[in-house]
Amino acid sequence: MIAEREFQRLDKIASYNSKVEPIKYTLMLVMALLMGAFSVLMIVHTFCYVALKVDGKSVSPFLNDMIEKLEVSPIGFLASVLLVLIGFFLSLCALRGNVKLGLRFFFVSFYPIVPKETFVNSFMANCLVMNLWMTALVQLMNVLFRGYLRGTMSAKIFQVQVRNMYFFSWFFKNNVFVLWLLVWWFVAFIYLMLRPTEKIYLGSTVKRADLGSKQ
């Protein structure tokens, strides 16, 4: 009887291990903590270097100062690598934010993306939309790291020409875009804390399987 119970216990453990990989969830927890810490660093940098002003000057250059010091060090190539990683992180945040929050408000699904049911034209249309906010992301990078990027062609375009355009000059002068970004960061944080998951009703979605059955 004892041997049978031990065999059943070992069989349950083997069945559990075959369905659940603990290392997967451990890595997901570590990645979530790292992403959260990096998000806090970016928010602090945005407040210190862009949003808050003391006598018309930034409170602290923070990450921008760190990248500039890294640039003149023996491992200066890591400054460019770090800047690229920050841009990649912000692009992932924008993409994930659109999926988690943007699809729930003020969004009309002209070209829906449904698992295993997405047409090529829908995929290309969503890629085109991503190119639109990538321009805004490059502008944000120039604002957040204007000290390090000064003198580059990107800074001349976004920090000089675009910033002094007749229509956009007032918005940049008053940091409207950055302040709006911070407001949405806190709105998204509070909303996702209250409702971390949500079922999205897709409605009467036309599936490729349905089209195949009609032919």
Order of alpha helices (4+ residues) and beta strands (2+ residues): alpha-alpha-beta-beta-alpha-alpha-alpha-alpha-alpha-alpha-alpha
